[in-house]
Amino acid sequence: MFDVITYPDPRLKQVATPVNVFDDALRAFVRDLEQTMRGGPPSVGIAAPQVGSTQRIAIVDVSSRPKTRSHGRLVLINPVITRRDGDVIGREGCLSLPDFTGNVMRAERIEVAAFDENGDRNTYVFEEFEARAVQHEIDHLDGLLFLDRLVSRRNDLFRRKVYK
């Protein structure tokens, strides 16, 4: 398990580098990254930069949310959003900004091409909350935080009362 780095650590603003080798070391890193996501406060995703790694790796799993459409646990390596549709505002939180949430505009539906930890290329269509979670994690790979996408810095950033 890794320690999650928090804002304003400058590593959160670095653009991650593509993964080129799909080996046992990569799969071990993915296992540890997932253990970190599941071992802390409830979370639906984590990206490698949040633990100080420069690799383009994210894990998303929104299946614990009731009545939410989900692909289940996904490892997204070198993900690329190939299509975006619709815009919707929603509240987001982040393991790297544990004391805040904020309203962020995201695409309502996206198509993403990515590799899994075995090097297999997949294409996914994500909608609603799952699309939001995937976009949030891909932003981490591009050195962006939800703070960078707030609808309004004045009206749409909120102090979290309790981390549940």
HELIX and SHEET records of a PDB file:
HELIX    1   1 PRO A   10  LYS A   13  5                                   4    
HELIX    2   2 ASP A   24  GLY A   39  1                                  16    
HELIX    3   3 ALA A   48  VAL A   51  5                                   4    
HELIX    4   4 GLU A  128  LEU A  141  1                                  14    
HELIX    5   5 PHE A  146  ARG A  149  5                                   4    
SHEET    1   A 5 GLY A  45  ALA A  47  0                                        
SHEET    2   A 5 ILE A  57  VAL A  60 -1                                        
SHEET    3   A 5 LEU A  74  CYS A  94 -1                                        
SHEET    4   A 5 LEU A  97  PHE A 115 -1                                        
SHEET    5   A 5 ARG A 121  GLU A 127 -1                                        
SHEET    1   B 5 GLY A  45  ALA A  47  0                                        
SHEET    2   B 5 ILE A  57  VAL A  60 -1                                        
SHEET    3   B 5 LEU A  74  CYS A  94 -1                                        
SHEET    4   B 5 LEU A  97  PHE A 115 -1                                        
SHEET    5   B 5 LEU A 157  ARG A 159 -1                                        
END                                                                             
